[in-house]
């Protein structure tokens, strides 16, 4: 017999956050309204890009498997330097709109194929909720196709190689500043297809 249920156990707290997010109504990524707050989000795909065909099929009736999970913390939240006021923060809304810009820039993706759920969360629980979502679903853009959440590094700050996401989905002008990576788009596509098969079979 297991021990008594503890609602404040970290695992149970994380599960509660995930369940609340999954109850939220999905919204087209291109139609995120103005709202205040910070928190977590899950982006879903229902399109025809060949590498994501199996994922899109699984999401054709109900949005179950995110293609990407992320978080947005209030300004100053990463450093813990100030008292955080979610009633004034636009961190989550801004983050989702930045993602919409990235998807629109990609030459082989259609913004109409993406939907998003989000949940405004008190700052102390944001990282917990994000990590729980990633552990549960291991989304392909978190695990294999890294770089979707990257920003323009600015002039004189180019380090490393072009991300897998920008290699597979070219179009963000600033990403072209980075030297190409060794993997080709075809190689990344094969890795994606294998990863999704392994996850969903």
C-alpha positions in Angstrom: 0.0 0.0 0.0 1.3 3.4 -0.9 1.6 6.3 1.5 -1.0 9.0 2.0 -1.7 11.3 -0.9 0.1 14.6 -0.5 -1.3 17.4 -2.7 1.7 19.5 -2.1 4.2 17.0 -3.3 6.1 18.4 -6.3 5.0 15.7 -8.6 1.3 16.3 -7.7 1.7 20.1 -8.0 3.3 19.7 -11.5 0.4 17.3 -12.5 -2.1 19.9 -11.4 -0.5 22.6 -13.5 -0.4 20.4 -16.6 -4.1 19.3 -16.2 -5.2 22.9 -15.9 -3.3 23.9 -19.0 -4.8 21.0 -21.0 -8.3 22.2 -20.0 -7.8 25.5 -21.7 -9.4 26.1 -25.0 -6.9 26.2 -27.9 -6.5 29.4 -29.9 -5.0 29.8 -33.4 -1.4 30.9 -32.9 -2.0 33.9 -35.2 -5.0 35.1 -33.1 -3.5 35.4 -29.6 -5.4 38.2 -27.9 -4.0 40.9 -25.6 -3.7 39.6 -22.0 -1.6 40.1 -18.9 0.5 37.5 -17.1 3.3 35.1 -17.3 3.2 31.3 -17.4 3.5 28.2 -19.6 2.1 27.3 -23.0 1.9 24.4 -25.5 1.9 24.8 -29.2 0.2 22.2 -31.4 0.5 21.4 -35.1 -2.1 20.2 -37.6 -0.4 20.7 -40.9 1.1 18.9 -43.9 4.8 19.2 -43.4 6.0 15.7 -44.2 8.2 15.1 -41.2 5.3 16.0 -38.8 2.7 13.9 -40.7 2.2 11.4 -37.9 2.0 14.1 -35.2 -0.6 16.0 -37.2 -2.6 12.9 -37.6 -2.6 12.3 -33.9 -3.9 15.8 -33.3 -6.5 15.7 -36.1 -9.4 15.1 -33.8 -8.2 16.5 -30.5 -5.0 18.4 -29.7 -3.1 16.0 -27.5 0.6 16.1 -28.5 2.4 19.5 -28.5 5.1 20.2 -31.0 6.6 22.7 -28.6 6.3 23.6 -24.9 7.6 26.7 -23.3 7.4 29.3 -20.6 7.5 33.1 -20.2 8.6 34.7 -17.0 8.1 38.4 -16.1 10.9 40.9 -16.6 13.4 40.4 -13.8 12.0 37.0 -13.0 15.0 35.0 -14.3 17.3 37.0 -11.9 14.9 37.1 -8.9 15.7 40.8 -8.5 12.3 42.2 -8.0 8.8 41.5 -6.7 6.9 40.2 -9.7 3.5 41.6 -10.5 1.6 39.4 -13.0 -1.2 42.0 -13.4 1.2 44.2 -15.4 3.4 41.7 -17.2 2.8 41.0 -20.9 5.5 38.3 -20.9 3.3 35.4 -22.0 1.4 37.2 -24.6 4.6 38.7 -26.1 6.3 35.3 -26.1 3.4 33.7 -28.1 3.4 36.6 -30.6 7.1 36.3 -31.1 6.6 32.6 -31.9 3.9 33.5 -34.4 6.4 35.8 -36.1 8.9 32.9 -36.3 6.3 30.6 -37.8 5.2 33.1 -40.4 8.8 33.7 -41.4 9.5 30.0 -42.1 9.2 29.3 -45.8 7.8 25.8 -45.4 5.3 26.3 -42.5 1.8 27.8 -42.4 0.7 29.8 -39.4 -2.9 28.5 -39.9 -1.7 25.0 -39.0 -0.7 26.0 -35.4 -2.8 26.4 -32.3 -1.8 27.2 -28.7 -3.0 26.7 -25.1 -1.5 28.8 -22.3 -1.9 29.1 -18.6 -1.1 32.1 -16.5 0.9 30.8 -13.5 2.4 32.4 -10.4 6.1 32.8 -11.0 7.3 30.2 -8.5 5.4 27.4 -10.4 6.3 28.4 -14.0 9.5 26.3 -14.3 7.8 23.3 -12.6 4.9 23.4 -15.0 7.1 23.7 -18.1 9.4 20.8 -17.0 6.4 18.6 -16.3 4.9 19.3 -19.8 8.3 18.5 -21.4 8.7 15.3 -19.4 5.2 14.2 -20.3 5.2 14.9 -24.0 8.9 15.3 -25.0 7.8 17.6 -27.9 9.9 17.3 -31.0 10.8 21.0 -31.1 12.1 20.7 -27.6 13.9 17.4 -28.0 15.2 17.2 -31.6 14.6 20.4 -33.6 16.2 22.9 -31.2 16.2 26.6 -31.8 12.6 27.6 -32.3 12.6 29.8 -29.2 15.9 31.6 -30.1 16.1 35.3 -30.6 18.1 37.6 -32.9 21.4 37.7 -31.0 22.2 41.2 -32.3 25.2 42.6 -34.1 28.5 41.2 -33.0 27.1 38.3 -30.9 27.1 35.5 -33.4 28.3 32.3 -31.7 27.9 28.7 -32.7 26.0 27.2 -35.6 22.6 27.7 -37.1 19.9 25.9 -35.1 18.3 22.7 -36.3 15.0 24.6 -36.4 16.3 27.3 -38.7 18.0 24.6 -40.9 14.8 22.6 -41.3 12.5 25.7 -41.5 14.5 28.5 -43.1 13.2 32.0 -43.3 14.2 34.0 -40.2 16.6 36.5 -41.7 18.8 36.9 -38.6 19.4 33.1 -38.5 21.2 33.3 -41.8 24.0 35.1 -40.0 25.0 31.9 -38.4 27.3 29.4 -40.2 25.4 26.3 -41.4 25.4 23.3 -39.2 26.8 19.9 -40.3 23.4 18.2 -40.5 21.4 18.7 -43.7 17.6 19.4 -43.7 17.1 15.9 -44.9 19.1 14.4 -42.1 17.2 16.4 -39.5 13.9 15.4 -41.2 14.8 11.7 -40.9 15.7 12.2 -37.2 12.3 13.9 -36.6 10.3 11.2 -38.3 12.1 8.5 -36.4 11.7 10.3 -33.1 8.0 10.8 -33.6 7.5 7.2 -34.6 9.3 6.1 -31.5 7.2 8.4 -29.3 3.8 7.5 -30.7 4.0 3.9 -31.8 
